[in-house]
């Protein structure tokens, strides 16, 4: 059993993601810690790299730029979708819609604005383009 986190470690930890102003987004500190397999795509690669070398009991706070977190906001991922290609139901701005790609995969988009003819859908991750603060406390390494 390793005493520090390595690239393929199974790690149990608490984490908190906030905006730089302290606005909380997600936290496990008030609940059960998360157990993640590094290198398996369960966590963003940039965040995984920050954990390397940490030992059980370590508590760190990291400031991440958009490029090292959820990526930059990409304007090409904001599309106008005709209303006829959307479900026939009540849809409001700020709601999340799920779409099916031609290959059968599913993806979500945030409705930025909507009218009778179309909707402006943002397919970026909701945290794309944002600086974030990541706080971690390593509980154990398996």
N, C-alpha and C positions, 0 to 999 in steps of 0.2 A: 504494500500500500504506500503510495507516494505521499510525501509530506507537503508537497506544493502542487499547484494545478499545472497540468501539462496539456498539450494540444488535444489529447483524446481522453481526458479525465471525465469521470462521472462525478458531478459536483452538486452538493446540496448547499443552497445559499438563499439568503434573503436579498431582495433587490427592490429599489424604488426608482422610478423614472419620473422626473419633474421637469417643468420648463425652467429656464434660468431665474425667473421671478419667484420660483418656489411653488407654482401651481402644480399640485399633484396630478399625475396621469395614471399610474399604476404602482401598487406596493404590495409586497408579501410580508412586510414587517409586522402587520397586525394579524396575520393568519399563518398558515402552514408554509414553511419554506419550499422553494422550488427545487426539483432535482432535474438537472440538465446533462445531457451527453454532449460534450464539446465535440465539434467536428461533424455533428449529425444534422446541422441546419436548424437546430432548435433555438439558436440565438444568432444575432447578426455577427458576421465574422469580425468586424471591428470591435465589437463588445467582447467577444471571446478573447481576442488578443490582450485586452486590458486585464483579464483575469489570470493570465499566465504568470506563474511564479508566486501567486498568493497562497498563503497557508491557512489552515483552519483557524478561526478566530480573527482573521484579518478583516478590517472594515476600511473601505476606500470610497472616495467620491471622485468621479471623473466628469469633466466637462467635455461634451462631444459636439463637434461641428456637424452640420447636416451631412457632409460627405462621409463622416465616420459613423453616422447614426443611421437614419432612414433615407438618406440620399437627398439630393437637391429636388426642389419642386420643378417638374418638367412640364412646360406648357403644352407639349405635344400629347400629353396624357389627359388633357382637358378637351372634351369633344362635345359637339352639339348632336343630340340624338333625336330623330323625329319621333313624335308622340306615337305614331302608328307602330313603331318598333318597341314600344314599352307596354307593360301590363295595363289592362283596362281597369285601373283602380285609382283611388285617390292618392296622389303623390304630392308631397310638399317639399319645398326647398329645405335643405339640411337633412333630408332623409337618406338612408343608405339603400341602394338598389343592388340586386344581384343579377348578373348577366351570364349567359352561357356562350362560350366561344365556339367557333365551328368545329374545333377538335373535341368538344364536350367538356373542357375545363370550365370552372366557374370562377368569376372574379366580381369584386364589388366596386361600386363607385358612389361618390357623394353628390347628390343633386345640389348644385349651386344656385340654379334658378330654373323656373319652369313656366311655360305658358301653354296655350291651347295647341300650338304647332310643334313645340320641341322643348327639350330640357338641356341645360348645360351640365354635363357630368364630369366630375373630377376623379380620374382613376389613380391618382397619386396616393401613396400611403398618407393617412391623416397627419402624420408627423414629418412628412417630407418637407425639406426646406427649413426645418426648425432646429435650433440649438437645443440640446437637452442636457440634463444632469442625471448621471447614473450613480446611485449609491448601492454598494454591495457589502454584505457581511457573509463571509464564507463559514458555513456550519460544518461541512465535512467533505472529504474527498474519498471516493470509493474506488 
